[in-house]
Amino acid sequence: FAIGIGTVQDSEVSVFIEVHASRPQLNLNEWQQVNICSLKVETGSIVVAGCTDYFPDAYRIAIESGTYEAIICYRNLDQVSDIPDQSKDSYHLFLYPGFERPAEVLKSRGCAG
């Protein structure tokens, strides 16, 4: 089972992961885009990896097995730079015990024309 998070750039980005005992209270106004889905954890850990990372060496987070709901929040998507370490976009994943659910967009960034 996997969650894929699309980023606005193809280089290293800031990713923050928080595991909560229950659904966190989030202010949608603080984020440009917010999605929700579920993640079934069967192995007692999750892997955090980018599309070019070597999977066996990827970062792992210990977490109890079970079904989690995941809220994925995106911030500063319009503050991307070609200069390394100058981009301010960030991606936040909030996990908490929950139920299997379909993916849903809670807040859409929309498209700039």
Backbone as CSV, one residue per row, in Angstrom:
resi,resn,N_x,N_y,N_z,CA_x,CA_y,CA_z,C_x,C_y,C_z
1,PHE,0.853,-1.171,0.000,0.000,0.000,0.000,0.892,1.225,0.000
2,ALA,0.491,2.259,-0.719,1.340,3.433,-0.857,0.498,4.688,-1.011
3,ILE,1.104,5.792,-0.640,0.551,7.117,-0.900,1.588,7.838,-1.748
4,GLY,1.179,8.332,-2.897,2.075,9.112,-3.742,1.719,10.586,-3.620
5,ILE,2.706,11.400,-3.313,2.488,12.840,-3.168,3.214,13.544,-4.305
6,GLY,2.441,14.162,-5.189,3.037,14.909,-6.291,3.579,16.240,-5.798
7,THR,4.775,16.578,-6.227,5.394,17.844,-5.841,5.467,18.769,-7.045
8,VAL,5.686,20.057,-6.803,5.752,21.018,-7.903,7.148,21.140,-8.492
9,GLN,8.107,20.436,-7.918,9.452,20.460,-8.469,10.037,19.054,-8.440
10,ASP,11.090,18.844,-9.224,11.686,17.520,-9.310,13.043,17.459,-8.620
11,SER,13.135,18.094,-7.461,14.353,18.032,-6.660,13.945,17.744,-5.217
12,GLU,14.902,17.784,-4.305,14.587,17.511,-2.908,13.604,18.547,-2.381
13,VAL,12.635,18.069,-1.590,11.619,18.944,-1.009,11.516,18.662,0.486
14,SER,10.914,19.593,1.203,10.691,19.414,2.635,9.429,18.590,2.845
15,VAL,9.567,17.509,3.612,8.448,16.632,3.938,8.402,16.490,5.456
16,PHE,7.218,16.681,6.010,7.013,16.552,7.446,5.947,15.492,7.681
17,ILE,6.209,14.576,8.595,5.256,13.511,8.886,4.967,13.515,10.377
18,GLU,3.683,13.545,10.714,3.258,13.494,12.107,2.265,12.354,12.269
19,VAL,2.443,11.565,13.324,1.506,10.494,13.641,0.741,10.922,14.884
20,HIS,-0.583,10.891,14.801,-1.452,11.340,15.892,-2.326,10.185,16.370
21,ALA,-2.800,10.296,17.608,-3.704,9.288,18.175,-5.118,9.430,17.614
22,SER,-5.475,10.630,17.160,-6.786,10.887,16.568,-6.617,11.981,15.512
23,ARG,-7.689,12.236,14.776,-7.612,13.222,13.690,-7.236,14.599,14.237
24,PRO,-6.161,15.176,13.717,-5.755,16.507,14.183,-6.693,17.590,13.649
25,GLN,-6.824,18.659,14.395,-7.611,19.808,13.960,-6.711,20.675,13.083
26,LEU,-7.047,20.788,11.818,-6.248,21.570,10.885,-7.079,22.717,10.338
27,ASN,-6.443,23.860,10.191,-7.086,25.018,9.583,-6.772,24.982,8.085
28,LEU,-7.763,24.694,7.269,-7.533,24.579,5.831,-7.013,25.865,5.208
29,ASN,-7.259,27.006,5.848,-6.769,28.283,5.324,-5.250,28.387,5.374
30,GLU,-4.595,27.539,6.151,-3.129,27.572,6.251,-2.439,26.822,5.113
31,TRP,-3.224,26.150,4.284,-2.668,25.281,3.250,-3.209,25.659,1.879
32,GLN,-2.407,25.421,0.855,-2.860,25.684,-0.512,-3.654,24.518,-1.077
33,GLN,-3.305,23.321,-0.672,-4.013,22.137,-1.136,-4.042,21.130,-0.011
34,VAL,-5.166,20.397,0.114,-5.309,19.382,1.157,-6.047,18.184,0.566
35,ASN,-5.449,17.011,0.722,-6.058,15.759,0.274,-6.176,14.824,1.472
36,ILE,-7.101,13.867,1.400,-7.249,12.864,2.441,-7.417,11.506,1.780
37,CYS,-6.856,10.471,2.414,-6.971,9.102,1.910,-6.692,8.163,3.082
38,SER,-6.565,6.895,2.794,-6.223,5.952,3.856,-4.958,5.196,3.466
39,LEU,-4.346,4.606,4.481,-3.123,3.831,4.282,-3.186,2.624,5.207
40,LYS,-3.050,1.446,4.641,-3.023,0.231,5.441,-1.568,-0.135,5.688
41,VAL,-1.196,-0.225,6.962,0.178,-0.552,7.351,0.184,-1.989,7.871
42,GLU,0.912,-2.852,7.197,0.948,-4.258,7.592,2.273,-4.679,8.210
43,THR,3.319,-3.879,8.031,4.659,-4.307,8.433,5.173,-3.667,9.713
44,GLY,4.455,-2.719,10.280,4.945,-2.032,11.468,5.878,-0.880,11.151
45,SER,5.983,-0.503,9.878,6.775,0.673,9.512,6.275,1.204,8.167
46,ILE,6.578,2.481,7.928,6.307,3.072,6.625,7.627,3.553,6.042
47,VAL,7.700,3.567,4.734,8.899,3.989,4.019,8.637,5.369,3.430
48,VAL,9.599,6.258,3.599,9.512,7.602,3.025,10.581,7.678,1.943
49,ALA,10.121,7.764,0.683,11.069,7.733,-0.421,10.578,8.586,-1.572
50,GLY,11.503,9.249,-2.214,11.208,9.974,-3.442,11.309,9.027,-4.619
51,CYS,10.876,9.477,-5.778,10.836,8.594,-6.943,12.223,8.144,-7.409
52,THR,13.282,8.861,-7.046,14.627,8.453,-7.446,15.428,7.838,-6.307
53,ASP,14.822,7.711,-5.119,15.528,7.119,-3.978,15.696,5.620,-4.169
54,TYR,16.760,5.094,-3.609,17.001,3.656,-3.599,16.188,3.071,-2.448
55,PHE,15.147,2.315,-2.780,14.152,1.874,-1.804,14.756,1.168,-0.578
56,PRO,15.717,0.246,-0.732,16.263,-0.416,0.463,16.953,0.551,1.436
57,ASP,17.426,1.679,0.950,18.103,2.655,1.809,17.189,3.795,2.261
58,ALA,15.934,3.775,1.845,15.012,4.869,2.147,14.706,4.929,3.643
59,TYR,14.341,6.107,4.096,14.022,6.358,5.497,12.766,5.590,5.899
60,ARG,12.778,5.026,7.092,11.636,4.280,7.603,11.183,4.839,8.941
61,ILE,9.876,4.798,9.161,9.285,5.263,10.415,8.514,4.095,11.028
62,ALA,8.838,3.759,12.272,8.112,2.693,12.970,6.711,3.193,13.317
63,ILE,5.710,2.361,13.047,4.321,2.712,13.307,3.550,1.406,13.491
64,GLU,2.588,1.388,14.383,1.809,0.175,14.610,1.060,-0.225,13.343
65,SER,0.940,-1.516,13.140,0.159,-2.014,12.011,-1.301,-1.607,12.190
66,GLY,-1.988,-1.428,11.081,-3.395,-1.065,11.120,-3.750,-0.156,9.965
67,THR,-4.988,0.318,9.973,-5.459,1.238,8.941,-5.415,2.657,9.484
68,TYR,-4.834,3.542,8.699,-4.695,4.941,9.066,-5.387,5.811,8.026
69,GLU,-5.886,6.922,8.473,-6.297,7.961,7.545,-5.116,8.917,7.433
70,ALA,-4.960,9.492,6.264,-3.826,10.377,5.998,-4.340,11.679,5.401
71,ILE,-3.948,12.775,6.018,-4.241,14.095,5.460,-2.928,14.630,4.917
72,ILE,-2.915,14.981,3.642,-1.717,15.500,3.002,-1.945,16.976,2.700
73,CYS,-1.079,17.811,3.262,-1.212,19.261,3.119,-0.009,19.821,2.368
74,TYR,-0.286,20.786,1.502,0.734,21.400,0.642,0.800,22.887,0.961
75,ARG,2.026,23.415,1.044,2.208,24.830,1.385,3.284,25.462,0.496
76,ASN,3.128,26.748,0.213,4.120,27.545,-0.535,4.440,26.962,-1.913
77,LEU,3.422,26.487,-2.595,3.638,25.865,-3.900,4.048,26.863,-4.969
78,ASP,3.851,28.126,-4.706,4.244,29.161,-5.663,5.606,29.769,-5.334
79,GLN,6.330,29.169,-4.396,7.634,29.696,-3.989,8.742,28.693,-4.282
80,VAL,8.810,28.287,-5.538,9.813,27.339,-5.996,10.904,28.104,-6.721
81,SER,12.146,27.704,-6.495,13.285,28.386,-7.095,14.163,27.382,-7.832
82,ASP,14.876,27.850,-8.857,15.858,27.019,-9.550,17.160,26.933,-8.766
83,ILE,17.303,27.757,-7.749,18.514,27.771,-6.924,18.336,26.742,-5.804
84,PRO,19.269,25.780,-5.687,19.140,24.760,-4.633,18.949,25.389,-3.249
85,ASP,18.095,24.790,-2.458,17.798,25.199,-1.079,17.090,26.547,-0.970
86,GLN,16.599,27.099,-2.075,15.889,28.374,-2.020,14.369,28.209,-2.124
87,SER,13.913,27.019,-2.497,12.481,26.788,-2.615,11.851,26.686,-1.228
88,LYS,10.617,27.137,-1.110,9.929,27.132,0.174,8.721,26.192,0.202
89,ASP,8.467,25.474,-0.908,7.341,24.546,-0.910,7.600,23.433,0.106
90,SER,6.518,22.959,0.744,6.651,21.883,1.715,5.396,21.025,1.706
91,TYR,5.555,19.810,2.188,4.521,18.793,2.120,4.399,18.145,3.499
92,HIS,3.181,18.107,4.029,2.954,17.657,5.404,1.959,16.494,5.386
93,LEU,2.341,15.401,6.015,1.498,14.216,6.076,1.109,13.974,7.535
94,PHE,-0.174,13.989,7.807,-0.705,13.735,9.146,-1.392,12.375,9.123
95,LEU,-0.916,11.436,9.914,-1.481,10.089,9.990,-2.152,9.886,11.333
96,TYR,-3.274,9.172,11.335,-3.975,8.843,12.569,-4.813,7.590,12.324
97,PRO,-5.036,6.782,13.371,-5.838,5.571,13.191,-7.208,5.927,12.623
98,GLY,-7.646,5.141,11.660,-8.921,5.452,11.020,-9.460,4.269,10.271
99,PHE,-10.177,4.560,9.203,-10.852,3.551,8.410,-10.439,3.684,6.960
100,GLU,-10.632,2.603,6.215,-10.357,2.660,4.790,-11.362,3.601,4.141
101,ARG,-10.852,4.495,3.297,-11.701,5.494,2.648,-11.122,5.824,1.278
102,PRO,-11.939,6.286,0.371,-11.417,6.698,-0.938,-10.651,8.022,-0.808
103,ALA,-9.750,8.242,-1.727,-9.026,9.511,-1.764,-9.998,10.638,-2.089
104,GLU,-9.774,11.785,-1.466,-10.664,12.934,-1.659,-9.861,14.229,-1.547
105,VAL,-10.198,15.190,-2.357,-9.589,16.512,-2.279,-10.436,17.353,-1.323
106,LEU,-9.823,17.817,-0.225,-10.529,18.682,0.722,-10.392,20.151,0.353
107,LYS,-9.260,20.484,-0.270,-9.020,21.843,-0.734,-8.136,21.766,-1.963
108,SER,-8.556,22.403,-3.032,-7.810,22.364,-4.277,-7.075,23.672,-4.510
109,ARG,-5.853,23.549,-4.934,-5.038,24.713,-5.268,-5.593,25.418,-6.488
110,GLY,-6.162,24.648,-7.407,-6.601,25.231,-8.667,-5.424,25.346,-9.605
111,CYS,-5.672,25.791,-10.780,-4.640,25.915,-11.799,-4.427,27.375,-12.144
112,ALA,-3.173,27.770,-12.214,-2.839,29.123,-12.656,-2.700,29.086,-14.171
113,GLY,-3.294,30.036,-14.825,-3.282,30.009,-16.275,-2.199,30.700,-16.854
